[in-house]
Amino acid sequence: MRKLLRVAALASLAALTLWSAAGHAAIDSRFDPSHLTIPPLHPIPKVTPQRSALSNGLVLYLLEDHSLPRVDGVLYMKASSTWAPAAKAGLGGLTAEVMRSGGSATQSGDWMDDRLAAIGGSVTSSMSPDLASINFNSLAEHFSEVLGMVAEVCRRPAFPDDKIELSKVGLRRQIASRNDEISNVLSRVARQSVYGKDSPYARTPEYATVEAITRDDCVAFHKLCYVPERAILVVYGDFKSGDVKQQVSKLFADWKKSGAAPPAMPPMPERSPSRLVFAPKEDVTQSAVVLAQLGFKASDPDLADMDVLEQALGGGFQSRLFNRVRTQRGLAYATGASAGSGFLRPGVFEAYSLTRNDSVFAALDLVRANVEEVTKTPFTDAEARTAKESVENSLVFQFEKPSSTLFRSAFYELAGYPQDFLQRYQAALAKVTPASMLAAAQRKIHPDQMLTIVVGKESEFDRKLESAGLPVERVDISIPPPPSKLNAGKATPEALAKGGEWLKKAASLAGGSDAWFAIKSWQSEGTATISIQGQTIDMTQSLWWILPDKQLSVQKLPFGEMSVGYNGSVGWRKMMDKVQEEPSAAQQAEEQYQQSLFHLFGRAAGLQIQALPDSKIIDGVTYSVALVNTPDVQDWTLFFAPDGHLARMEFVSSGPKGPTHETQIYDDWRPVGSIKYPHALTILLDGEQYANAKLTSATANPSIDPAKFEKPAN
């Protein structure tokens, strides 16, 4: 016992000693970080590259660095995707992408992919509203070969049709998914609101504009944009300047000037009246708000002050918006601000918040109050110092390598800025004070002229939109469908009569229109094999349906069970015991009914069926083809077999890659009550097999409790 007491006493004494030492250390100024002397940041070194120009106007920047056997470079081009016509939005980015993916007449894009992978190099091409560029890098020993590829991509792109189509597939995917993330919707709507929906700077590709792009368009747009007198080639790394100059001359000297002035850049908009722009998005639990206005160019004397203001207002964890909106009030998932500077054109000033649906206006009021405050009252010395240090430190790290400064110097020449712009900017940062930030804010930020943009689920907002006291503009973010590829001609009375007779006969062979119309509910069981991305998935499916809109589908998959239901007003999805709302359920239920045999056969007399003049031969069988004239289903065509039964239908649907041409092939028609229903179904998407399904049981007009379609609890 005494031994235990002695150990305890020694432990207590040791703890007391450590506490005493810590206490002395805490008051010793040698260990107080606040007393440390931090030297001023070094000025950003001014690099001195070799600059030369070819007789055709191409400018060359070279800076040697032999520390690593590597070469990096970029070919800047003063060009803009806004030069493409509105009817072919997306042409700029597609042209730049296919320049690289399609390769040239002598070096195909696929060959370039393999060769670059083998030698550890890279060549990429892109175009934005502000400039075009071809970026490249390689090991020093392969630099000459990679630079030759850059010349091929830039000067002699092949634009093969298959690569153009592949790029279009990517654009279609982007269009199909552009409303998935609320932040993307907010950014797009804000840009369109500030620049104007018809401005080339606010333009977005649509299915119709993408489909309109041809190879000839790519060739012509490349010729317009890629010319030597607007090109700057920058090379950094392990090379000898004399050798590179000779190679550049060999590859680019015979490139002839265009002899034409570049197209004019789109004008900046006039300030529009203050208003609230609302974009509905029903499938969210959080909404987004932003205050926005046209910004300024980076050449503006207020740039340094506004960059520090951006950091202090909404640039990080210590900013006002983060502390006041998120930390103190708990209103935001994300919040921040952007000063709105741009090197080649004014950007967009934004102060934003992502918040719960039921706190939209609480968050908006707080964001607005903070924006107004920065134009009336200066930041505290501590706020300004913290923000200023953050901007200065990030600048130093951003340009710690000579290569970064080199590429920026070349960009400054392209954009029309002085070569010592970085040094001037760093000097201006050193002079920023709370008073100068306030003066800049009063010149640049105009709360009474700002646009208020809200994206979210209006039915759950904490206040009405009109409560903001601003005119309300509602915008439609729905995605226009792709253009029809059918050439159906005019729906003459004769064509409609013939099409109606075809459908009537098919319905009669399947039990008659009256029997189909009499079906008010349906229950079925079946199996299916889905093919997607080279993999196959086997599943079973159970369906309960009170026509037209109450549905419950239960799918048993290898990785678990998934249920999707809709009770006529609320949709839901359950997977792995987790239940969530399915906002698209209403649209899906409507589409499924419109395209169903119950609608087609049960209401045959009320549909306009246009017989098309040309039959179609598929696998040796000649089918009579008719178009269903309806705004609800695009390009809905019916294929009638020689004996008159409905063999297949085709229409445009939503597929994994965006809008897709869906084909449904029916077989094995068997009696179900008073009708005959196909018990085998094959689905093709864009001609590729997607699903094979078989019905194992079906019941017409079963008694189904409506409670079955209600959203279950988690």
C-alpha positions in Angstrom: 0.0 0.0 0.0 2.8 2.3 1.0 4.5 1.6 -2.4 1.3 2.6 -4.2 1.0 5.8 -2.2 4.6 6.6 -3.0 4.1 6.1 -6.7 1.0 8.3 -6.6 2.8 11.0 -4.8 5.7 11.0 -7.3 3.2 11.1 -10.2 1.5 14.1 -8.6 4.8 15.9 -8.1 5.8 15.2 -11.7 2.5 16.6 -13.0 2.9 19.7 -10.8 6.4 20.2 -12.1 5.3 19.9 -15.7 2.4 22.3 -15.1 4.7 24.8 -13.5 7.2 24.6 -16.4 4.3 25.0 -18.9 3.1 28.0 -17.0 6.5 29.7 -17.1 6.8 28.9 -20.8 3.4 30.4 -21.5 4.6 33.8 -20.2 8.0 33.6 -21.7 8.0 36.0 -24.7 10.6 33.9 -26.5 7.9 31.3 -27.0 5.0 33.6 -27.8 4.1 33.4 -31.6 2.6 36.9 -31.5 6.1 38.3 -30.7 7.8 36.6 -33.6 9.1 38.9 -36.3 7.9 37.8 -39.7 10.0 39.2 -42.5 8.2 40.7 -45.5 7.4 38.5 -48.5 10.0 38.5 -51.2 8.9 40.2 -54.4 7.9 37.9 -57.2 11.0 37.4 -59.3 10.8 38.8 -62.8 11.8 36.1 -65.3 13.6 37.1 -68.5 12.7 34.7 -71.2 14.0 34.9 -74.7 11.3 36.4 -76.8 11.3 36.3 -80.6 8.8 36.3 -83.4 8.6 34.6 -86.8 7.8 36.7 -89.9 4.2 35.4 -89.9 3.6 37.0 -86.5 3.9 33.9 -84.2 5.6 34.9 -81.0 8.0 32.5 -79.2 8.8 32.6 -75.5 11.7 30.4 -74.3 13.1 29.8 -70.8 15.7 27.1 -70.1 15.7 25.1 -66.9 18.0 22.1 -66.8 17.1 20.9 -63.3 14.8 18.2 -64.6 14.8 16.4 -68.0 11.3 17.7 -68.8 9.8 20.2 -71.1 6.4 22.0 -70.6 4.7 24.3 -73.0 1.5 25.9 -74.3 0.4 27.4 -77.6 -1.9 30.3 -76.8 -4.3 31.5 -79.5 -6.3 34.7 -79.3 -9.6 33.1 -80.3 -13.0 32.7 -78.8 -15.8 30.1 -78.7 -18.2 33.1 -78.9 -17.3 33.5 -82.6 -19.5 30.5 -83.4 -23.0 31.2 -84.5 -25.8 30.8 -82.0 -27.4 28.0 -84.1 -24.2 26.0 -83.6 -23.4 26.7 -79.9 -20.8 24.2 -78.8 -18.8 24.4 -82.1 -15.8 26.1 -80.5 -15.1 23.5 -77.8 -15.9 20.6 -80.2 -13.5 22.0 -82.8 -10.7 22.3 -80.2 -11.3 18.8 -78.8 -11.5 17.1 -82.2 -8.3 18.8 -83.3 -6.5 16.6 -80.8 -8.7 13.5 -80.7 -9.0 13.3 -84.5 -5.3 13.9 -85.1 -4.0 15.0 -88.6 -3.9 13.4 -92.0 -0.5 11.9 -91.2 -0.9 11.2 -87.5 -4.3 9.9 -86.4 -5.6 10.8 -83.0 -5.6 7.1 -81.9 -2.0 6.8 -83.0 -1.1 10.0 -81.0 -2.8 8.5 -77.9 -0.7 5.3 -78.1 2.5 7.1 -78.9 2.2 9.7 -76.2 1.4 7.0 -73.7 4.5 5.1 -74.7 6.9 8.1 -74.3 5.2 9.7 -71.3 4.0 12.8 -73.1 0.7 14.8 -73.3 -1.0 17.1 -75.8 -4.4 18.6 -75.1 -6.5 21.2 -76.9 -9.3 23.4 -75.6 -11.2 26.6 -76.3 -13.1 29.0 -74.0 -15.0 32.2 -74.6 -11.7 34.0 -73.9 -8.9 32.1 -75.6 -7.8 28.8 -77.2 -4.8 26.8 -76.1 -2.8 23.6 -76.8 -1.0 22.4 -73.8 1.9 19.9 -74.0 4.6 18.3 -71.9 7.2 15.6 -72.4 10.5 14.2 -71.3 13.4 16.2 -72.8 14.5 13.4 -75.1 11.1 13.3 -76.8 10.4 17.0 -76.9 11.0 17.4 -80.7 8.6 14.6 -81.5 5.9 16.1 -79.2 6.3 19.6 -80.6 5.8 18.1 -84.1 2.5 16.7 -82.9 1.5 20.1 -81.6 2.2 21.6 -85.0 0.1 18.8 -86.7 -2.8 19.3 -84.3 -2.7 23.1 -84.7 -2.1 23.4 -88.4 -3.5 20.3 -90.1 -6.3 18.7 -88.1 -8.2 16.0 -89.9 -11.6 16.2 -88.2 -12.7 12.6 -88.9 -16.4 12.1 -88.7 -16.2 9.4 -86.0 -14.3 11.7 -83.6 -16.8 14.5 -84.3 -19.6 12.2 -83.3 -17.7 11.0 -80.2 -17.3 14.6 -79.1 -21.0 15.2 -79.8 -21.8 12.3 -77.5 -19.9 14.1 -74.7 -21.8 17.3 -75.4 -25.1 15.4 -75.2 -24.1 13.9 -71.9 -23.2 17.4 -70.6 -26.6 18.8 -71.8 -28.5 15.8 -70.2 -26.8 16.3 -66.8 -26.5 20.1 -66.7 -29.4 20.4 -64.2 -28.2 17.6 -61.9 -26.1 19.8 -59.6 -27.7 22.9 -58.1 -24.4 24.8 -58.2 -24.1 24.4 -61.9 -27.7 25.6 -62.4 -27.0 28.6 -60.2 -23.8 29.5 -62.1 -25.5 29.2 -65.5 -28.6 31.2 -64.5 -26.5 33.9 -62.9 -24.3 34.2 -66.0 -27.4 34.4 -68.2 -29.0 37.0 -66.0 -26.0 39.2 -65.8 -24.8 39.0 -69.4 -28.2 38.6 -70.9 -29.7 35.3 -72.1 -28.9 36.2 -75.8 -25.3 37.1 -75.1 -22.6 34.7 -76.5 -21.0 34.7 -73.1 -24.2 33.2 -71.7 -24.8 30.7 -74.5 -25.1 27.0 -73.8 -25.1 24.1 -76.3 -28.4 22.5 -76.9 -29.2 19.2 -78.6 -30.3 21.1 -81.7 -27.2 23.2 -81.9 -24.9 20.1 -81.4 -26.7 18.1 -84.1 -26.3 21.0 -86.6 -22.5 20.9 -86.4 -20.8 19.4 -89.4 -17.2 18.6 -90.4 -17.3 21.6 -92.7 -18.2 23.8 -89.7 -15.1 22.5 -87.8 -12.8 23.1 -90.8 -14.1 26.6 -91.3 -14.0 27.5 -87.6 -10.5 26.2 -87.2 -9.4 28.3 -90.2 -11.0 31.4 -88.5 -9.5 30.9 -85.1 -6.0 29.3 -85.6 -3.8 31.8 -87.3 -0.1 32.6 -86.7 -0.4 36.3 -86.1 -2.5 35.7 -83.0 -0.4 32.8 -81.6 2.1 32.7 -78.8 4.2 29.6 -78.2 5.7 29.2 -74.8 8.3 26.5 -74.0 10.0 25.9 -70.6 12.4 23.3 -69.4 15.4 21.2 -70.4 16.4 22.3 -73.9 18.8 24.5 -75.9 17.1 27.6 -77.1 18.9 27.6 -80.4 17.7 24.1 -81.2 14.1 24.9 -80.3 14.2 28.1 -82.4 15.3 26.1 -85.4 12.6 23.5 -84.9 9.9 26.1 -84.4 10.9 27.8 -87.6 10.9 24.5 -89.5 7.4 23.6 -88.1 5.7 27.0 -88.2 7.5 29.5 -90.5 5.6 28.5 -93.6 2.3 29.0 -91.9 0.8 31.9 -93.7 -0.9 34.9 -92.1 -4.7 35.0 -92.5 -4.6 38.6 -93.6 -8.0 39.2 -91.9 -8.9 41.0 -88.7 -10.3 38.8 -86.0 -14.1 38.9 -85.4 -15.2 41.5 -82.8 -15.8 40.3 -79.3 -19.3 40.4 -78.0 -20.2 43.7 -76.2 -20.7 43.9 -72.5 -24.3 44.4 -71.4 -25.8 47.5 -70.0 -26.8 47.3 -66.3 -30.2 45.8 -66.2 -32.9 46.7 -63.6 -32.6 45.0 -60.3 -34.9 42.0 -60.1 -35.3 38.5 -58.6 -34.6 35.7 -61.0 -36.1 32.4 -59.9 -35.2 29.0 -61.4 -37.3 26.1 -60.1 -35.6 22.9 -59.1 -37.9 20.5 -57.4 -35.5 17.6 -56.7 -33.5 19.3 -54.0 -33.5 19.6 -50.2 -31.2 22.6 -50.3 -31.6 25.7 -52.5 -29.2 28.4 -53.6 -29.2 32.2 -53.6 -26.7 34.6 -55.1 -26.4 38.4 -55.5 -24.7 39.2 -58.8 -23.7 42.1 -61.0 -21.2 42.7 -63.8 -17.7 42.9 -62.5 -14.5 44.6 -63.9 -11.3 43.9 -65.8 -8.1 43.0 -64.0 -6.5 46.1 -65.4 -8.7 48.2 -63.1 -6.8 50.1 -60.4 -9.1 48.6 -57.8 -8.1 45.0 -58.5 -5.8 44.5 -55.4 -8.4 46.1 -53.0 -11.2 44.0 -54.5 -9.2 40.8 -54.2 -8.6 41.4 -50.5 -12.2 42.4 -50.1 -13.2 39.1 -51.7 -11.1 37.2 -49.2 -12.5 39.1 -46.3 -16.1 38.9 -47.3 -16.3 35.3 -48.6 -13.0 33.8 -49.4 -12.4 31.3 -46.6 -13.0 30.0 -43.1 -12.2 33.4 -41.6 -14.4 35.4 -43.9 -17.5 37.3 -42.8 -20.0 35.2 -44.8 -18.6 31.9 -43.5 -18.6 33.1 -39.9 -21.9 34.9 -39.9 -24.0 32.8 -42.3 -22.6 29.3 -41.6 -20.8 29.3 -38.3 -23.0 31.7 -36.2 -26.4 31.1 -37.8 -26.0 27.6 -39.3 -27.8 28.7 -42.4 -25.4 27.6 -45.1 -23.8 24.4 -46.4 -21.5 26.6 -48.5 -21.2 30.4 -48.7 -18.7 32.7 -50.3 -18.0 35.6 -52.7 -16.2 36.5 -55.8 -14.9 40.0 -56.6 -15.8 39.6 -60.3 -12.4 40.4 -62.1 -11.5 39.0 -65.5 -8.4 39.5 -67.6 -10.0 39.6 -71.0 -13.5 40.9 -70.0 -15.3 41.8 -66.9 -16.3 38.9 -64.7 -19.3 38.6 -62.4 -19.4 39.8 -58.8 -21.2 37.1 -56.7 -22.1 36.6 -53.1 -23.8 33.3 -52.6 -25.1 30.8 -50.1 -26.4 27.2 -50.4 -29.0 26.7 -47.7 -32.0 24.6 -46.6 -35.2 25.1 -48.6 -36.9 26.5 -45.5 -34.2 29.1 -44.8 -33.7 30.6 -48.3 -34.8 34.1 -47.4 -33.2 34.1 -44.0 -29.9 33.3 -45.8 -30.5 35.7 -48.6 -31.3 38.6 -46.1 -28.0 37.9 -44.3 -25.9 37.7 -47.5 -27.5 41.0 -48.7 -26.9 42.7 -45.3 -23.2 41.7 -45.4 -22.7 42.9 -49.0 -24.3 46.2 -48.2 -22.2 46.5 -45.1 -18.9 46.4 -47.0 -20.0 49.4 -49.0 -20.8 51.5 -45.9 -18.4 50.5 -43.1 -14.7 49.5 -43.4 -13.4 46.1 -42.4 -11.6 46.0 -39.1 -7.8 46.1 -39.2 -7.6 42.5 -38.1 -10.0 41.4 -40.9 -8.1 43.3 -43.5 -4.7 42.1 -42.3 -5.8 38.4 -42.3 -7.4 38.7 -45.8 -4.4 40.6 -47.2 -1.9 38.1 -45.8 -3.9 35.3 -47.3 -3.9 36.9 -50.8 -0.2 37.8 -50.6 0.8 34.3 -49.5 -1.3 32.6 -52.2 0.3 34.8 -54.8 3.8 33.9 -53.7 3.0 30.2 -53.8 1.2 30.5 -57.1 4.3 32.0 -58.7 7.1 30.3 -56.8 8.3 28.5 -59.9 9.8 30.4 -62.8 7.6 28.4 -65.2 4.4 29.9 -63.7 5.7 33.4 -64.1 6.8 32.6 -67.7 3.4 31.3 -68.8 1.7 34.2 -67.1 4.0 36.7 -68.9 3.1 35.2 -72.3 -0.6 35.3 -71.3 -0.2 39.0 -70.4 1.1 39.8 -73.9 -1.9 37.9 -75.4 -4.3 39.8 -73.1 -2.6 43.2 -73.6 -1.2 43.6 -70.1 2.3 45.0 -69.2 5.0 42.5 -68.6 5.6 43.8 -65.0 1.9 43.4 -64.2 2.6 40.9 -61.4 5.1 43.1 -59.8 2.7 46.1 -59.9 0.0 44.0 -58.5 2.1 42.8 -55.6 3.1 46.4 -54.9 -0.6 47.4 -54.9 -1.4 44.6 -52.5 1.1 46.0 -50.0 -0.8 49.4 -50.0 -4.3 47.9 -49.3 -6.0 49.3 -46.2 -9.5 49.0 -44.7 -10.1 52.6 -46.0 -8.9 51.8 -49.6 -11.0 48.6 -49.6 -14.1 50.6 -48.6 -13.4 53.2 -51.4 -13.0 50.4 -53.9 -16.2 48.7 -52.7 -18.2 51.9 -53.1 -16.9 52.2 -56.7 -17.5 48.6 -57.7 -20.4 47.2 -55.7 -23.9 48.5 -56.1 -26.3 46.6 -53.9 -29.3 48.5 -55.1 -28.6 47.5 -58.7 -27.8 43.8 -58.1 -29.6 40.8 -59.5 -31.0 38.3 -57.0 -30.9 34.8 -58.3 -32.7 31.9 -56.4 -32.7 28.3 -57.5 -34.6 25.7 -55.5 -37.9 24.2 -54.4 -40.3 27.1 -54.0 -43.0 25.2 -52.1 -40.7 24.8 -49.1 -39.3 28.4 -49.0 -39.7 30.3 -45.8 -41.2 33.3 -47.6 -42.9 34.1 -50.9 -40.6 35.3 -53.7 -42.5 38.5 -53.9 -41.6 39.3 -50.3 -38.1 40.4 -51.5 -39.8 43.6 -52.9 -38.4 43.0 -56.4 -39.9 42.2 -59.8 -39.9 38.4 -60.1 -38.6 36.8 -63.3 -39.2 33.1 -63.6 -36.9 31.2 -65.9 -37.3 27.8 -67.5 -34.3 25.5 -67.0 -35.9 22.5 -68.7 -33.8 21.0 -71.5 -35.3 21.3 -75.0 -35.6 17.8 -76.7 -33.4 17.0 -79.6 -34.7 17.8 -83.1 -36.7 15.2 -84.9 -34.9 13.0 -87.4 -38.1 11.8 -89.0 -39.1 13.1 -92.4 -42.8 12.2 -92.0 -44.2 14.7 -94.5 -47.7 16.2 -94.3 -50.4 14.3 -92.3 -53.0 14.1 -95.1 -56.5 12.8 -94.3 -55.6 9.7 -96.4 -52.5 9.0 -94.4 -54.3 9.5 -91.1 -57.2 7.2 -92.1 -54.8 4.4 -93.2 -52.7 4.7 -90.0 -55.9 4.6 -87.9 -57.0 1.4 -89.7 -53.6 -0.2 -89.0 -53.8 0.6 -85.3 -57.4 -0.5 -85.1 -56.5 -3.9 -86.6 -53.6 -4.4 -84.2 -55.8 -3.6 -81.3 -58.4 -6.0 -82.5 -55.8 -8.8 -82.8 -54.8 -8.1 -79.2 -58.3 -8.3 -77.8 -60.0 -5.1 -79.0 -59.8 -1.5 -78.0 -62.8 -1.8 -75.6 -61.1 -4.7 -73.7 -57.9 -2.6 -73.3 -59.9 0.5 -72.3 -61.6 -1.5 -69.6 -58.3 -2.3 -67.8 -58.0 0.1 -64.8 -55.2 -1.8 -62.9 -52.4 -4.2 -63.6 -50.1 -6.5 -61.7 -47.2 -8.4 -63.3 -44.1 -10.4 -62.4 -41.1 -11.0 -64.7 -37.4 -11.4 -65.2 -35.0 -9.3 -67.2 -31.3 -9.1 -68.2 -29.9 -5.7 -68.5 -26.7 -5.0 -70.6 -24.9 -1.8 -69.7 -21.2 -0.8 -70.2 -20.2 -4.3 -71.2 -21.8 -5.9 -68.2 -25.0 -7.9 -67.8 -27.3 -7.8 -64.7 -30.0 -10.3 -64.1 -33.0 -9.2 -62.1 -36.7 -9.9 -61.3 -39.3 -7.2 -61.3 -42.8 -6.9 -59.8 -45.2 -4.2 -61.0 -48.4 -2.8 -59.4 -50.2 -0.2 -61.5 -53.4 1.7 -61.0 -53.8 3.4 -64.4 -52.8 6.0 -65.3 -50.4 7.2 -62.7 -50.1 5.2 -59.5 -47.2 2.8 -59.7 -44.9 0.6 -57.6 -42.0 -1.2 -59.2 -39.9 -3.6 -57.1 -36.7 -4.8 -58.6 -34.5 -7.5 -57.0 -30.9 -7.1 -58.1 -27.7 -9.0 -57.2 -26.7 -6.2 -54.9 -30.1 -5.7 -53.2 -33.7 -4.7 -53.7 -34.8 -1.4 -55.1 -38.4 0.0 -55.1 -39.7 3.0 -56.9 -43.2 4.3 -56.2 -45.6 7.1 -57.1 -49.0 7.7 -55.5 -50.2 10.3 -58.0 -48.6 13.2 -56.3 -45.4 12.1 -54.5 -42.6 9.9 -55.9 -40.1 8.0 -53.9 -37.2 5.5 -54.2 -36.1 2.9 -51.6 -32.8 1.1 -51.7 -30.8 -0.5 -48.9 -33.5 0.5 -46.5 -33.0 4.2 -47.3 -36.0 6.1 -48.6 -35.7 9.3 -50.6 -38.0 11.5 -52.7 -38.0 10.9 -56.5 -39.0 14.3 -58.0 -38.9 12.8 -61.6 -41.5 10.1 -60.7 -44.4 12.1 -62.0 -42.8 12.7 -65.4 -41.7 9.0 -65.5 -45.2 7.8 -64.7 -46.7 10.0 -67.3 -44.2 8.9 -70.0 -44.7 5.3 -69.2 -48.5 5.5 -69.5 -48.3 7.6 -72.7 -46.0 5.0 -74.4 -47.9 2.0 -73.0 -50.1 -0.5 -74.9 -52.9 0.4 -72.5 -52.9 3.9 -73.8 -52.2 3.0 -77.4 -54.8 0.3 -77.8 -57.3 1.5 -75.2 -57.6 4.9 -76.7 -56.8 4.1 -80.3 -59.7 6.2 -81.7 -58.4 9.3 -80.0 -54.9 9.2 -81.4 -53.7 10.6 -84.7 -51.8 7.8 -86.5 -50.1 8.9 -89.7 -49.2 6.1 -92.2 -45.8 6.8 -93.6 -45.4 6.3 -97.3 -42.4 3.9 -97.1 -42.4 0.5 -95.5 -39.3 -0.8 -93.7 -37.6 -4.1 -94.1 -36.0 -5.5 -90.9 -34.4 -8.9 -90.8 -36.2 -9.9 -94.0 -39.7 -8.8 -92.8 -41.5 -5.9 -94.4 -43.3 -3.7 -91.9 -45.9 -1.0 -92.4 -44.7 2.1 -90.5 -46.9 4.8 -88.9 -46.2 7.9 -86.8 -48.1 8.8 -83.7 -48.7 12.5 -83.9 -48.5 13.6 -80.3 -46.5 16.3 -78.4 -46.0 13.9 -75.5 -43.7 11.4 -77.2 -41.1 12.4 -79.8 -40.7 10.5 -83.0 -43.1 7.8 -81.9 -43.3 5.3 -84.7 -45.2 2.0 -84.9 -44.2 -1.1 -86.9 -47.0 -3.4 -88.0 -46.2 -6.9 -89.2 -47.7 -8.4 -92.4 -50.5 -10.1 -90.4 -51.3 -6.7 -88.8 -50.1 -7.2 -85.3 -47.9 -4.6 -83.6 -44.4 -5.9 -83.7 -42.3 -3.0 -82.4 -42.3 0.7 -81.6 -39.6 3.4 -81.6 -39.4 6.8 -79.9 -37.0 9.2 -78.2 -36.4 8.5 -74.5 -34.0 9.4 -71.8 -31.1 7.1 -71.8 -27.8 6.7 -69.8 -26.1 9.1 -72.3 -28.9 11.6 -72.7 -31.8 11.4 -75.2 -31.7 8.1 -77.0 -33.5 6.3 -79.8 -35.4 3.5 -78.0 -36.8 0.5 -79.7 -39.2 -1.9 -78.1 -39.7 -5.3 -79.8 -42.8 -7.4 -78.8 -43.2 -11.1 -79.0 -45.0 -14.1 -77.4 -48.5 -12.6 -77.2 -50.6 -14.5 -74.7 -54.1 -14.0 -73.2 -54.3 -12.0 -69.9 -58.0 -11.8 -69.1 -59.8 -10.4 -72.2 -56.6 -9.1 -73.9 -53.5 -10.5 -75.4 -50.3 -9.1 -73.9 -46.7 -9.6 -75.1 -44.8 -11.8 -72.7 -41.4 -11.1 -74.3 -39.8 -7.7 -74.7 -36.5 -6.7 -76.2 -35.3 -3.1 -75.7 -32.6 -1.4 -77.9 -31.0 1.9 -77.2 -29.5 3.6 -80.2 -29.5 0.2 -81.9 -27.6 -1.6 -79.1 -29.3 -4.2 -77.0 -30.1 -2.9 -73.6 -32.7 -5.4 -72.1 -34.4 -8.7 -72.6 -37.5 -9.1 -70.4 -39.9 -12.0 -70.0 -43.3 -11.9 -68.2 -43.9 -14.8 -65.9 -47.4 -13.8 -64.7 -49.9 -11.0 -65.2 -53.3 -10.1 -63.9 -55.7 -7.5 -65.4 -57.9 -5.4 -63.1 -56.6 -6.8 -59.8 -57.7 -5.2 -56.6 -54.8 -3.0 -55.3 -54.9 -1.1 -52.1 -53.9 2.6 -52.9 -51.8 2.6 -49.7 -49.3 0.4 -51.5 -48.1 3.4 -53.4 -47.5 5.6 -50.4 -43.9 6.6 -49.4 -42.6 4.3 -46.7 -40.9 5.5 -43.6 -37.1 5.1 -43.4 
